[in-house]
Amino acid sequence: METYYNPADLAKFGSIGEFDKELADKFFTYYGDVFKEGALTAREKSLIALAVAHAIQCPYCIDAYTQDTLEKGCNEEQLMEAVHVAAAIRGGASLVHGVQMMNHAKKVLM
């Protein structure tokens, strides 16, 4: 059965330049520069990317950064901890918007 997200499409990511090579080249240059060692290690950046991949729910990114973090020496516990960080931030972001709801409800009920 075919799915909307085809894991084989991840390998085709480099082909996004087919319709606009100039912009794709700029993106890939930027992307490569972002993941270079800097104030953060490549391993730390990969864990951040894995957490963000879960927060934005990108199955391609989840596959890619699961592989990348493992290749950079992370273990399963570290991967899951990164996922829990993403879940906590995402959950907290939803809950803090509850303040907006409470403020509005108080106005309406007054």
Secondary structure, 3 states (H helix, E strand, C coil): CCCCCCHHHHHHHHHHHHCCHHHHHHHHHHHHHHCCCCCCCHHHHHHHHHHHHHHHCCHHHHHHHHHHHHHCCCCHHHHHHHHHHHHHHHHHHHHHHHHHHHHHHHHHHC
